[in-house]
Amino acid sequence: MKLITALITTLPLALGATALQAQTVTLKVSHYLGSNHNFHSQVLEPWCAELDKDSGGKLKCQIYPALQLGGTVGQLPDQVKNGVADIAWVSPSFSTGRFPRSEALELPFTLPRSSLGGSLAMWEFTQKHAMEDFKDFKVLSIWSGSSVVISTASKPVIVPDDIKGLKLRSPSRYPSLFLQALGGVPVTMPPAQITEGISKGVIDGAMAPWEVLPAVKVDEVTKYHIEGPAKQPGFTQTPFALLMNKKKYESLSPEFKAVLDKRSGLPLLERTAKVWDDGNEAARKAMLARGNKVLVIKEADYKAMQKTTAPVEADWIKQATAKGLDGAKLAADVHAIGNKYLNK
């Protein structure tokens, strides 16, 4: 009788758990670019298809591009934290001060130019130093948007002094500080406004990765594209992250967590970096085919740029130290980790 009673008591719970596992879960995935962007079509859609397949059709995604869930780019982390979105593509760069350790990833001349090399460095640095920045989230991936290229409409940048007085679109705070250190004038604007800004003379050019340029037709209004020497750290770069609502992740069944974990982390980083690097290479070739000039800064001028912009890193170390962080160690380690992946 005791056994029968126990079975009667536990059977509904067991059946409930089984029914719960059988339920379909749909994850709301948000990002800020259009559905025509490579990240949407070549990263998110295939990734979501794999989650669907691996879970037997029970773990699905509903993707919301172009901020369809509302808000601004800088508000995406809060949307994830508050459950407006279950998952979102965010950049720590667009939420100044919120991810203090991760700011080291934006410092000039620290990480490889390629997305793969930069992404592997960012992942290692984040795992070692910056997980506290993301304590409110489940981190699915970290990757690099690759180093910025300096594109100009009419004046080529051959030596550091050529940047003085140029008004260039800057993607975020640390590229702006990099530009200011060289005597340039940073102008903040979203990618979609760059081409019009250049064509109307509001700005002289832009700082952006290669793959962004044809996507918003910057290649049509610029003639010169400037990058540093091969196998040397890039000018500066933007870290990206795919973050998930922590409670949502914890509410998933062990089976669903296993599916998500299998397809996240390094495998997702490598897929995303390949899409970025392929886009960069295709864009670079397209610029040359248009007759645009790709200029590589000479080694001596590259070193001069490093020396001139060194105060950006020194100031960040002071600010990080004032926040209770070991700014000097973080800065030194981002250089050391970045150097490990220069050949990727």
Salt bridges, closest charged atoms under 4 A:
GLU45 OE2 - HIS40 NE2 3.24
GLU50 OE1 - ARG263 NH1 3.45
GLU50 OE2 - ARG271 NH2 2.55
ASP52 OD2 - LYS60 NZ 2.79
ASP54 OD2 - ARG263 NE 2.72
ASP78 OD1 - ARG98 NH1 2.85
GLU124 OE2 - LYS340 NZ 2.92
GLU132 OE2 - LYS135 NZ 3.46
ASP133 OD1 - ARG101 NH1 2.72
ASP136 OD2 - LYS81 NZ 3.47
ASP161 OD1 - LYS164 NZ 3.51
GLU196 OE2 - LYS200 NZ 2.69
GLU211 OE1 - HIS37 NE2 3.59
ASP219 OD2 - ARG290 NE 3.89
GLU227 OE2 - ARG113 NH2 3.76
GLU227 OE2 - ARG284 NH2 2.69
ASP261 OD1 - LYS138 NZ 3.72
ASP278 OD2 - LYS274 NZ 2.67
GLU313 OE1 - HIS335 NE2 2.69
ASP333 OD2 - LYS128 NZ 2.87
ASP333 OD2 - HIS129 NE2 2.52
